[in-house]
Amino acid sequence: RSNNFQHNTPPKDMENAYMGQGAQVDKGENARMSSFIGAIAIADLVKTTLGPKGMDKILQRVSQNDQSISVTNDGATILKSVNIDNAAAKVLVDIAKVQDDEVGDGTTFVAVS
């Protein structure tokens, strides 16, 4: 019985076809470390807003048309206002958004735990 299945890695051209300009591919230990750092960064961003002594965050928009400033301790508002390029961090933010949409509360706890 002959097995024609080959374990070839896809060519670089194939990888580039699915990724945008300037995208970076991490594999192995680098990918795990990048995910770990992204998740910790999101948790660190919002964990200080938890509890009765939770601190407020000052958010400033950076667009040319809108440079407004807001003060909040709401995890959902904070996470919606941050631009994220880390895959693991995006997953945490998406989970927090679903929590906010479905329950209306607990977004900070979801991101921290």
KASULPE-V184933 format. One record per backbone hydrogen bond with DSSP energy under -1.0 kcal/mol. CO is the residue of the C=O (numbers start at 0). NH is the residue of the N-H. Records with the same first field share a line. If there is no record, write none. Layout:
CO->NH / NH
This chain:
5->7
10->14
11->15
12->16
19->22
26->29
27->31
28->32
29->33
30->34
31->35
32->36
33->37
34->38
35->39
36->40
37->41
38->42
39->43
40->44
41->45
42->46
45->48
46->49
47->54
50->53
56->71
58->69
67->60
69->58
71->56
73->77
74->78
75->79
76->80
85->89
86->90
87->91
88->92
89->93
90->94
91->95
92->96
93->97
94->98
95->99
96->100
97->101
98->102 / 103
105->109
106->110
107->111
108->112
